[in-house]
Amino acid sequence: MPALKFELLKKDGSSQARAGTITTDHGTFPTPLFMPVGTAGTVKAVAQQQMKEAVDAQVILGNTYHLYLRPGLDVLQEAGGLHRFMGWDRPLLTDSGGYQVFSLAENRKITEEGVVFQSHIDGSKHLFTPENVMDIQRVIGADIIMAFDECPPYPSEYSYVKKSMELTHRWLDRCVQQFNTTAPLYDHDQNLFPISQGGTEKDLRKASCEFIASKHAVGNAIGGLSVGEPTELIYETCAWACEHLPEDKPRYLMGVGTPADILECIALGVDLFDCVMPTRNGRNAMLFTTQGILNIDNKKWEKDFSPIDPGLSNEYSQYYSKAYLRHLIKCKEILGLTIASIQNLSFYLWLVKTAREKIMEGSFYTWKKEMIPIITKRI
């Protein structure tokens, strides 16, 4: 019996969108779902209690690279894993660090064995291999852990993308072997998701999806997108990937994206999403709301005492005014970063929750077409 169970409840009649549930040892959550990014064991500026009560986050992401460097594996293991360390009793997912290695292009060397990289903190040298990345994620203890992959930049030559994909596949075999011959360290099971690569090359992406599907994992991820390619190519590649990934397993699109991206990719058959955009943009005064996108820094909000977002039910969006939030942001008050982050995360969670409701009702495709112009409008 797999530790993770996916139940497909309803498919949309006019698209590939689907609604389901995923069950892990830390609870059951609905899909489609957006998962806030908590890279170093925290969603920046937002407490875990706020993540539950205001945002209603179901799953939080941690990152293997960052947690390995700080606080370090000895601290995490002595704490009893990341759940206990950060005080989060709902599911966690950890990225393997492959994307961080990709972003450290000037300070890393990729070989068949793995990746030698320099820490961004102190310049010290470290080696990540498929085997020790599995071991590190055992120590962190997330419910869903990711295979170690290489993420080629965009644009890249076809030959490089192919070579990179083949390396990712060989690494996946080693990840699976290590995962299958080790045991969880804490009182819950873990679940390994492979990651498809292949850039935006249709034949390579198909081959990669078929390869990872052959591993019969409990879920699969689509990686290597949102690294500079045009939006249309993201959607095309996502559609190809969903066509060649098993229908009875959850599909996780990594690192994408805007609210419109999420709705379009739900329509293509994606179940899980993550992105730093809601929190990063919130800390830089950009708010996503049920009426559209606004820059709270603009003078037009200086005397606007209406709620930040009357369309959201969480107390932060209703209680504080646009004028007050603008004041906090202008004064560089930390509370402003918290309120803006909660607003954006709440909006993302509202968006996927409503999408799910529309799928269940059979009206998703029509609703999506109506929503895209609203949520992409600048106000």
N, C-alpha and C positions, 0 to 999 in steps of 0.2 A: 504494500500500500504506500503510494508516494506521500511525502510529508505535505506537499502542496496539492490542493485540489482546485481545479477550475471547472465551474459549471456555467455553460452557455445557456442563457435564459431566453433571449429573444434576438432576432435579426431584423434589421430595417428592410422594408420591402423595396425601397428605391435606391439603396446604396449598400455598401458592405458593412455598415455600422452594426455593432452588436453590443448587447448588455449581458453582463454575467456577474459572477462572484468568484473571488479567490479566497481560499481558506488556508491559513498557516497556523502554526502552533501559537502565535500571538494574536489570533483573531481572524475573522472573515471581513473582507471589504468588497465594495461594489466596483464594477468596471463598466464603462471607461472611468479611469481615475488619473488625476494629476498628483504627483508625489513631490512635495517641497524638498528642496536641496538643503541638507544640513551637513555640509562638507566636513567640518571638524567636530561633529557631534553637537552642533547647534545650528538652527536656522537663524541667520544673522538678525539680531535685534529683537527676536521674538522668543519668549519663554515657552517651555513645553506645555505649561498649563494653558497659555494663550493658543498654542497650536491645537490643543484639544477643544477648548471651550469656544473660542472666537472663530478660528479657521476651520475647525472640524477636520483636520488632517488625519488621514487613515494610515499612511505610510510615510516615513521620512527616510531620505537618503543620507548615508555617510560615504566617506571616500577613503579607500584603502591607502593611497599614497599619503594623504595628509595625516590620517590617524596613525599610520606606521611611524611617521616622523615625530608627531606630537599628538597625544601624550606619550606614545610609545607602547609597545606590546606588553611590557612588564606591568605597566599601570593598568591597562585594559584587562589583562588576565586576572590580576589581583582584585580588580573591581567586580569581576564576574561577567565581563563582556560589556559591550556598548549599551545595551538596554539598561542595565543597572547603573552604569557609570553616568548616563545622562538622564536617568529617571523617566524612561519612555517604555510603556508596557504594551504598545501597539507594534505592528510589524515594522521592521527596518530592512532596507536594501543597501548593499554596498557596491559601488563601482570598483572595478579591479585596479584602477590607477592607469589603465592604458591611455586614456585621454590626456591625463596629466603628463605622462611620458611624451605623448605627441606634442604637447604644448611646450615642452622643454627642449625643443629641437637643437638649441645651441649647447646644451649641457648633457647630452645623452648619446650612447652608442648602442645600436641594435645589432645583436648577433643571434645565431640559432639558439644559443643557450637562453637568452633573455635580453634584458636591457640594463646596462650600467648607466646610472644617472647621478648627477650632483644635486644635493639637497638645495632647494631655494632658500633655506633658512641659514645654513652655515657653510655650504659648499662641500660638505662631506660626501664621499662616494658610496653608493649603494648598488646592489644588484637585485632586480626583480626577475624571477623566472616563473613559468607557469606553476611549478610545484610550490615555491615559497609564497606566491600570491594566494594560493589556496590555503596554505597554512596560516598566513596572516589573517585571512578572512575567517578562518576557524576561530582565531583568538578574538577578533572583533565580535563575531557571533551573530551577524545579521541573518534574518530569515531567508532572504534571497541574496545570493552572491553571484558575481559576474565572472565569466571566464576572462583570462588575460589575452588581450588582442593588440594588434597594431592598427592605428588609425591613420591612413595616408592623408596628406593634405589635399586640398582642392585648389587649383587643378594639379593633377599628376599625370605623367605618361601612363598609357595603358599597361605597358610592361611592368612598371613599378607597382601599379595597383594590383596586378595579377600576382606578382611576387609577394607583395605584402599580404594579400588574401591567403595565399598558400601557406605562408609562415603562421598566420593566425590560425589556420586549420590544424597545422602540426602542433601548435601550442595548445589548441583545444583538446586534442587527444591526450596530451600530457596533463592538462587540467582535470579532465574526466578521470584519468587513472589515479591521480593524487586524491581527488575528491572521494572516489570510490574505495580507496584503501585507507582513509582516515575517518575518524568519528567526530561528531560535534563535542565541544568541550563543556557545554552547559546543558541545561535541562530542556532543550528544545531542538528540533531538527532544522537542518538548513537545506536550501534548494539551489542548485547550480543552473544558471541560464547561460547558454552559449550566445555569442554575438556574431551576426553576419556582417561581413565586410564586402568589398568589391566596388567601392566608390559609387559612381553613377553609371557604371558600365553595365548594361542590361544583362549580358551573358554571364558576367562575373557575379553579379548580384544573385542571379538565378542559381548559379552553381554553388554559391556560398550558402544560400538559404536551404538548398537541398542537402548540402553537407551537414549543416548543423541540425537539420530535421532528422537526419539519419542517426543522431545520437540519442534520440528519444528522451530528451530532457523534459522536465515538467513545464518549462516555458522557454521562449526564445526572444532574443533581442535583435533590433535593427540598429547597427552602429554606423559610425563614419559619415553621418549627415550633419547638416548645419555647421559645416566647417568652411563656409565661403561660397558654396554653390548657389545658383539662383533658386528662388522659391519653387518655380515650376519643376525644376529637376528634383527637389526634395520630394514633391508629391508623386512624380513619375516613379522615382526609385522606391518610394514607400509602397506604391501600388504594386510594383513588380514583386517586392519582397512579400507582401501579404498574400499574393497569389501562390507563392511557393513555400509558405510556412503553414504548418498544420492548423486546421480550423479548431481542433479540440484542445489547443494549448494557448495560453495568453501570449500576446505579442506586445513587446515593449519597445517603443521608439525612443532612443536615448538622446537627450539634450535638445529636444524640439518642443516648444518654441513660442511663438506669439499666440494669442487667443485664437486668431483666425487659422493659424497652422494646426492647432489642436483640433478644431472642428473639422477642418478638411481631412485630417488624417484619421479621425474617428470614422469619417465617412468611407475611408479606404480599408478599414478593418483593424485599426490599432486599438489596444486595450489600455496600455499604460504609458504615461508620459512623465518626464521631469525636465526642468529647466531652471536656471538661476534668474531668468528674466524678471519674474514678479518681484523678487526681493531686491535685486540689483537696481532695477529701474525705479522701484519705490524709494530707495535710498538716494536716488538722483532726481527726485521730484516728479517722476512720471507715474501717473495713476491710471490703472485700468478700471473702468467702471461699467455699470450696466447701461449707461448713456453714451459711452465712448471714451476716448483717451484724452486726458487733460494734463497739462503741465501746471502743477500747483504753485510753482514759483512765479507764474505770471501775475502781473499787477491786477488783472481783471478779477481775481479771486480775493483781493485785499479786504473787501467789505461784503463778501458773499457769505452770509451766515446760515445758509442752508446746509443740510447734512452732506457729508462727503459723498455718500452714495445711497440715496433713498431706496434704491432697488435691492439692496442687500439687508438681510435681517440681523447681522451681527452688531453687537452694541457699539463697537468702535466706529463703524461706518455711519451709524444712525446718531450717535451721541455727539461726536465732534463735528464742527463746521469746517467748510473749506477755508474760511478766513483764519480760523485758529490753526489749522494744519499748516497753512502757508506761513503764518507767523512763526511756528516752531521750526519749520524748514529754513526760513530766512535767518533765524537766530542760531541755527545749527544745534538745536536742542535734541538730545537723544530720543526723547519721547516722539518727536516728529518722525524719526526713522522707524520706530516701532509701529506707529499708527499707519504710516504709508505702506509698510510691509504687510501688515495685517489686512489692510484694504485689498492689496493686490492678490495676496494668497487667497483671501476669502472669495474674491471675484473668480479666480481660476477654479477653485473648488465648486463654486456655484455653477460655473459654466459646464463642467463635466457632469455634475449632478443633474442639471437640467437636460443636458444631452441624453443622459441615461433615461430620464423620465420620458422624453420624447420618443426614444427608441421603443420603450415599453408600450407607449401609446400608439405607435405606428406613424408618427408625424415628424420624425427627425429631419428628413431631407428638406421638407418645406420650411421648418423652423430654422434650419441651418442657413438656407438662402436668405431668410429675413434677417437673421442675426448678424451675418458677416458685415453688411454695410453699417450697422449700428456700432459694433464693437471695434471697427477700424476707423471710425470717424473721429477727427480731432475736434475737441470742443473748448 
